[in-house]
Amino acid sequence: LKLYSEIEQNVEDNVLTPNIIRAQQMEIQQILGTPLYQDILLKVSGNTLNSVETTLVRDYIFPCLVEYSVYYAMPSIWAKLENSSVINKTPENTAVVDLKGLQYRRNDIKNSAEFLATRIVNFLCDQSNSFPLYTSNSNDLYAAHRIYDSGLVFDDRYTLLPNGIDIDYGRLRDRWWFNRYY
């Protein structure tokens, strides 16, 4: 994560690792849906990804995971949980960013992560024949088929997005609800 983001080398791995796992489980799994997510994990661990799956992981999932990992790690980097309180440690000649500054920076990173998440969804939709698990039934999380900030659902087939564009979701409509990333 330190090599692919702006996180400094002196940030301890024990601060970053739980946030990488959190981003993977909370964001990437929600984007892919549980069936595809588990399939990709199994294939990555067994080194059995085909070329399309390798492209998905390397060019789409990995950059998105980096951004979401930084997003989740920032509060842990900003303030430490100690025995008696939550504290900000500052080296000499530095100033700690206030909460408003932290929120602004996190929002910027979240916007990047959501853009990259949209690229994952677009890739999966474009390559739907290669990823049948993306639209399969799940006992856990269904895949996100659209990522956007808001919109109005008028009926089972159309959604009015903030830019005023109507989109016909056809058969995909029953697979997702109003996916929204906070």
C-alpha atoms as one frame of an Amber mdcrd trajectory, in Angstrom:
protein
   0.000   0.000   0.000   2.858   2.355   0.798   4.311   1.842  -2.680   1.056
   2.617  -4.488  -0.349   5.479  -2.418   0.767   8.644  -0.713   1.075   6.902
   2.662   4.562   7.478   4.023   6.949   4.588   4.607   7.072   5.278   8.354
   3.392   4.363   8.871   3.317   1.058  10.709   1.986  -2.014   8.912  -0.190
  -2.926  11.903  -2.115   0.301  11.266  -2.554  -0.387   7.541  -3.271  -4.129
   7.389  -6.655  -4.098   9.178  -7.786  -1.243   6.950  -6.762  -3.076   3.773
  -8.805  -6.073   4.931 -11.693  -3.777   5.856 -11.658  -2.088   2.436 -11.511
  -5.438   0.681 -14.376  -6.929   2.672 -16.614  -3.867   2.842 -16.081  -2.285
  -0.566 -14.635  -4.755  -3.051 -16.954  -7.543  -1.916 -19.934  -5.202  -2.284
 -18.855  -4.209  -5.796 -18.267  -7.785  -6.978 -20.954  -9.539  -4.961 -20.078
 -12.446  -2.686 -20.027 -15.231  -5.323 -17.572 -13.443  -7.651 -15.578 -12.040
  -4.722 -15.024 -15.516  -3.242 -14.199 -16.942  -6.670 -11.578 -14.243  -7.305
 -10.046 -14.750  -3.836  -9.787 -18.492  -4.434  -8.208 -18.017  -7.849  -5.752
 -15.390  -6.609  -4.626 -17.651  -3.757  -4.314 -20.609  -6.134  -2.658 -18.503
  -8.849  -5.266 -19.719 -11.370  -6.651 -16.446 -12.771  -7.258 -16.434 -16.515
  -6.236 -13.400 -18.607  -9.567 -11.536 -18.258  -9.640 -12.139 -14.490  -6.011
 -10.982 -14.245  -6.962  -7.770 -16.037  -9.874  -7.285 -13.631  -7.662  -7.739
 -10.568  -4.585  -5.846 -11.798  -6.155  -2.944 -13.692  -9.447  -2.434 -11.869
  -9.718  -4.030  -8.409  -6.190  -3.258  -7.214  -6.291   0.538  -7.838  -9.753
   0.729  -6.246  -8.614  -1.306  -3.243  -5.633   1.015  -2.761  -7.891   4.099
  -2.646 -10.440   2.539  -0.286  -7.612   1.253   1.937  -6.172   4.753   2.246
  -9.684   6.099   2.914 -10.199   3.651   5.780  -6.646   4.025   7.128  -6.638
   7.818   7.400  -8.487   8.066  10.740  -6.154   5.436  12.237  -3.139   7.366
  11.011  -4.574  10.692  12.204  -5.406   9.609  15.760  -4.101   6.721  17.838
  -6.054   4.708  20.380  -3.991   4.564  23.558  -4.793   2.982  26.926  -6.450
   6.047  28.369  -7.545   8.140  25.361  -7.480   8.922  21.661  -4.443  11.080
  20.845  -2.667  12.846  17.999   1.103  12.401  18.065   3.123  15.110  16.348
   6.822  15.136  15.556   8.687  18.390  15.997   8.022  21.120  13.429   4.721
  19.614  12.246   1.090  20.526  12.709  -1.785  18.064  12.899  -4.607  18.564
  10.410  -7.886  19.283  12.169 -10.966  17.110  11.778 -12.370  19.322   9.001
  -9.139  18.974   7.026  -9.158  15.207   7.537 -12.765  14.979   6.344 -11.959
  17.048   3.245  -8.988  14.837   2.382 -10.938  11.617   2.984 -13.766  12.875
   0.774 -11.274  13.509  -2.032  -9.915   9.964  -1.704 -13.438   8.527  -1.519
 -14.332  10.291  -4.780 -11.338   8.648  -6.446 -12.272   5.257  -5.005 -15.865
   5.590  -6.234 -14.658   6.525  -9.716 -12.468   3.420  -9.741 -15.376   1.325
  -8.419 -17.471   2.539 -11.346 -14.716   1.380 -13.696 -14.898  -2.109 -12.106
 -18.664  -2.246 -12.639 -18.330  -1.056 -16.242 -15.634  -3.637 -16.956 -17.726
  -6.429 -15.444 -20.780  -5.383 -17.451 -18.725  -5.156 -20.659 -17.172  -8.573
 -19.963 -20.331 -10.192 -18.573 -19.791 -13.415 -20.531 -16.493 -13.914 -18.675
 -18.022 -13.278 -15.241 -21.294 -15.222 -14.844 -20.923 -15.095 -11.046 -21.331
 -11.306 -11.194 -25.060 -11.697 -11.846 -25.624 -14.942  -9.960 -27.821 -15.313
  -6.896 -26.183 -14.805  -3.530 -26.987 -15.719   0.040 -24.873 -12.745   1.135
 -24.149  -9.636  -0.973 -25.410  -9.068  -4.495 -23.038  -7.287  -6.836 -23.358
  -3.549  -7.386 -24.458  -2.989 -10.975 -24.409   0.791 -10.788 -22.488   3.139
  -8.539 -23.708   6.690  -8.136 -24.449   9.176  -5.426 -28.215   9.518  -5.729
 -31.204   9.121  -8.001 -34.919   8.397  -8.026 -36.430   4.998  -8.798 -39.750
   5.464 -10.587 -40.678   1.884 -11.419 -39.098  -1.513 -11.999 -37.407  -0.503
 -15.234 -36.246   3.108 -15.064 -34.138   5.242 -12.775 -33.727   8.990 -13.119
 -30.155   9.899 -12.268 -29.163  13.395 -11.066 -28.120  14.347 -14.603 -31.655
  13.598 -15.840 -30.807  10.494 -17.891 -33.275   7.619 -17.876 -31.663   4.181
 -17.919 -33.512   0.957 -18.702 -32.070  -1.744 -16.437 -34.264  -4.519 -17.793
 -33.482  -7.863 -16.182 -30.783  -6.424 -13.895 -33.346  -4.404 -11.923 -34.292
  -7.368  -9.720 -30.633  -7.926  -8.778 -29.936  -4.615  -7.064 -31.454  -1.949
  -4.973 -30.485   1.628  -4.861 -26.698   1.063  -4.452 -25.187   3.985  -2.677
 -21.675   4.447  -1.294 -21.279   6.655   1.769
